[in-house]
């Protein structure tokens, strides 16, 4: 009868099963009679566990992987001095309901919660003037397709409106030097 090779027992719950292995035969001894369906003689294939001290701390376990080295709290300083970012001029005016912004991206209006943004390539021209009382800025954007958009922002005082006109002229000349 041919016996399969010995394989380790599968991992699982409970005590490990007894291995099924033929008893070694002596070279000149008569074979022992085998009883069919009989349980094999008990063997101790495993060594006795090492004695443990009942109150000793557990042995330290090795980590699975080496942890990453600690990173510095801040990046290293570059060898050259940092150049400040160029500051592009901006114009921003706001009242209780409306606002106008002119910056590097274009012109933005907000009128009672509704907003519209115009990028510089979309704008044909930008105009501004005071209202009839001289206390509010009326800014007009003429779109590239010919449509006209206006937004009015209350300055409350005439001297503030004149300050806005000075600032607005400088910012518009920076982004639209030809008008």
C-alpha positions as CSV (number, residue, x, y, z in Angstrom):
1,X,0.0,0.0,0.0
2,X,1.4,3.4,-1.0
3,X,1.4,6.1,1.6
4,X,1.1,9.8,0.7
5,X,4.0,12.1,1.7
6,X,3.7,13.7,5.1
7,X,2.2,17.3,4.9
8,X,2.1,19.7,7.8
9,X,-1.3,20.1,9.4
10,X,-3.5,23.0,8.3
11,X,-3.7,26.0,10.7
12,X,-7.0,26.3,12.5
13,X,-8.8,26.1,15.8
14,X,-8.2,23.5,18.4
15,X,-5.3,21.1,18.9
16,X,-3.5,20.0,15.8
17,X,-4.5,16.7,14.3
18,X,-2.3,13.6,14.6
19,X,-0.2,13.2,11.5
20,X,-0.8,10.1,9.5
21,X,2.5,8.5,8.9
22,X,3.5,4.8,8.6
23,X,5.4,3.3,11.4
24,X,9.1,2.8,10.4
25,X,9.9,-0.8,9.7
26,X,12.9,-2.6,11.0
27,X,15.1,-4.0,8.4
28,X,14.9,-7.7,9.5
29,X,11.8,-7.7,11.6
30,X,8.5,-9.2,10.6
31,X,5.9,-6.7,9.7
32,X,3.4,-6.0,12.4
33,X,-0.1,-7.1,11.5
34,X,-2.2,-4.0,10.6
35,X,-5.8,-3.8,11.5
36,X,-7.9,-2.1,9.0
37,X,-9.6,1.0,10.2
38,X,-7.7,1.1,13.4
39,X,-6.4,4.3,14.9
40,X,-2.7,4.7,14.7
41,X,-0.6,4.5,17.8
42,X,-0.4,7.9,19.5
43,X,2.8,9.7,18.8
44,X,4.2,13.0,20.1
45,X,5.4,14.8,16.9
46,X,5.7,18.1,18.6
47,X,8.2,19.1,21.3
48,X,6.9,20.1,24.7
49,X,6.4,23.9,25.0
50,X,9.1,25.8,26.8
51,X,8.3,26.6,30.4
52,X,7.2,30.1,31.0
53,X,7.4,32.2,34.1
54,X,3.8,33.1,35.1
55,X,4.4,36.8,35.8
56,X,7.2,37.7,33.3
57,X,6.6,40.4,30.8
58,X,5.9,39.2,27.2
59,X,8.9,39.0,24.9
60,X,9.1,42.1,22.6
61,X,7.8,41.5,19.1
62,X,9.7,42.6,16.1
63,X,7.9,45.1,13.9
64,X,6.9,44.1,10.5
65,X,8.6,46.9,8.8
66,X,11.0,49.7,9.7
67,X,9.2,53.0,10.4
68,X,9.8,56.0,8.2
69,X,12.4,58.4,9.5
70,X,11.1,61.5,11.1
71,X,10.6,64.4,8.7
72,X,11.8,67.9,9.6
73,X,9.1,70.2,10.9
74,X,9.9,72.8,8.2
75,X,11.5,72.6,4.8
76,X,15.1,73.4,4.4
77,X,16.0,77.0,3.4
78,X,16.9,77.3,-0.3
79,X,20.5,78.4,-1.1
80,X,19.2,81.5,-2.8
81,X,16.9,84.2,-1.3
82,X,13.3,83.9,-2.2
83,X,12.0,86.5,-4.6
84,X,8.7,88.1,-3.6
85,X,5.8,87.5,-5.9
86,X,5.1,90.4,-8.2
87,X,2.2,92.3,-6.9
88,X,-0.5,93.0,-9.4
89,X,-2.7,96.0,-8.7
90,X,-6.3,95.4,-7.7
91,X,-9.3,97.6,-7.3
92,X,-12.2,96.6,-5.0
93,X,-15.2,98.7,-4.0
94,X,-18.2,97.4,-2.0
95,X,-21.4,98.8,-0.7
96,X,-24.3,97.1,1.1
97,X,-25.6,95.5,-2.1
98,X,-23.1,95.7,-4.9
99,X,-19.3,95.3,-5.6
100,X,-16.8,95.8,-8.3
101,X,-13.4,94.0,-8.6
102,X,-10.7,94.7,-11.1
103,X,-7.7,92.5,-11.0
104,X,-5.4,90.3,-13.0
105,X,-8.2,87.9,-14.0
106,X,-10.5,90.7,-15.3
107,X,-13.6,92.6,-14.0
108,X,-16.2,91.2,-11.7
109,X,-19.6,92.7,-10.8
110,X,-21.9,91.7,-8.0
111,X,-25.4,93.2,-7.9
112,X,-27.7,92.2,-5.1
113,X,-26.2,88.7,-4.9
114,X,-25.9,88.0,-8.6
115,X,-22.4,88.0,-9.9
116,X,-20.8,88.0,-13.3
117,X,-17.1,87.7,-14.2
118,X,-15.4,89.0,-17.3
119,X,-11.9,87.9,-18.3
120,X,-9.7,90.4,-20.0
121,X,-10.0,88.7,-23.5
122,X,-13.8,88.9,-23.3
123,X,-13.8,92.7,-22.6
124,X,-13.9,95.2,-25.4
125,X,-13.8,98.2,-23.2
126,X,-14.3,99.5,-19.6
127,X,-15.9,102.8,-18.7
128,X,-16.6,104.5,-15.4
129,X,-18.4,107.7,-14.3
130,X,-20.2,109.2,-11.3
131,X,-24.0,108.9,-10.9
132,X,-26.1,112.0,-11.0
133,X,-25.6,112.9,-7.3
134,X,-21.8,112.4,-7.6
135,X,-21.8,109.9,-4.7
136,X,-21.7,106.6,-6.5
137,X,-19.5,104.9,-9.1
138,X,-21.2,103.5,-12.2
139,X,-18.9,101.1,-14.0
140,X,-19.6,99.8,-17.5
141,X,-18.1,96.8,-19.3
142,X,-18.6,96.4,-23.0
143,X,-18.3,92.7,-23.9
144,X,-16.5,91.5,-27.0
145,X,-19.9,90.6,-28.6
146,X,-21.2,94.2,-28.0
147,X,-23.4,93.6,-24.9
148,X,-23.1,96.2,-22.2
149,X,-23.1,95.5,-18.4
150,X,-23.3,98.1,-15.6
151,X,-22.8,98.0,-11.9
152,X,-23.3,100.9,-9.4
153,X,-21.5,101.1,-6.1
154,X,-22.4,103.8,-3.5
155,X,-19.4,105.7,-2.2
156,X,-21.5,107.8,0.3
157,X,-19.1,110.7,0.0
158,X,-17.8,112.6,-3.0
159,X,-14.2,112.7,-1.7
160,X,-14.3,108.9,-1.5
161,X,-15.6,108.6,-5.0
162,X,-12.7,110.8,-6.3
163,X,-10.2,108.4,-4.5
164,X,-11.9,105.5,-6.3
165,X,-11.5,107.2,-9.6
166,X,-7.8,107.8,-9.0
167,X,-7.2,104.1,-8.0
168,X,-9.4,102.8,-10.8
169,X,-7.5,104.8,-13.4
170,X,-4.2,103.4,-12.3
171,X,-5.4,99.8,-12.2
172,X,-7.2,99.9,-15.6
173,X,-4.1,101.5,-17.2
174,X,-2.0,98.6,-15.8
175,X,-4.2,95.9,-17.4
176,X,-5.5,97.9,-20.4
177,X,-2.6,100.2,-21.3
178,X,-4.2,101.0,-24.7
179,X,-7.6,101.8,-23.3
